[in-house]
Amino acid sequence: MDFVGAFSLNNLRFLLDGLQVTVSVSAISIVLSFLIGALAGTLRFSNIPVFSKVLGLIIDIIRNLPLLLIIFFTYFALPQIGIRFDIFWSAVVALTIFESAMLSEIFRAGLNAVPKGQAEAGLSTGLSYVQTMVIIIIPQAFRSMIPAIISQLISLVKDSSLAIIISLPELTHHARIIYGQNTNYVLPMFVAMTASYFVICYLLSLLSRYLENKRYKY
């Protein structure tokens, strides 16, 4: 083990470059998957004839596929039909597709948990269906969904390391290059990766606790 050599200035800079890519991929994927998942979950909850069933089938298929397969598909298969992404955006698209499907089920379950009487009360006051959803149903459902959503987003951050399979220059990829040059750097690099992922995921878990405590205040 050589912690001093492993954490030389050049190696630290290289690791930070990889961490920056990890954070960037994760942040973009979190925003996109949250928006798409919320929309998909709401559309499934609305039970639109035919459309909701087709959407549900697509979501179920995606949820039951390995994320690695989706990453391979976006990077290797889509170019065969003329859709090309570079490595960075292939990872973002794959993570967004997979996590959107997961989040959509969380949103749908949260919306189903709201008593039906709430929607009936909103409609009886003259609100439209959309107004009832936006003003009454979604705010109530979202409060109960916070822990599950944050937990899924934490999984997204950890899953970003799977993009190493297409050589995305993220944290795991850069750490592997460093310890590939010297086997004495293996343990230090794993310590660095562990600490980095822990900090990111722990910050998200703190956000979950904060939002949950705030929920109980109201």
Disulfide bonds with the S-S distance in Angstrom:
none
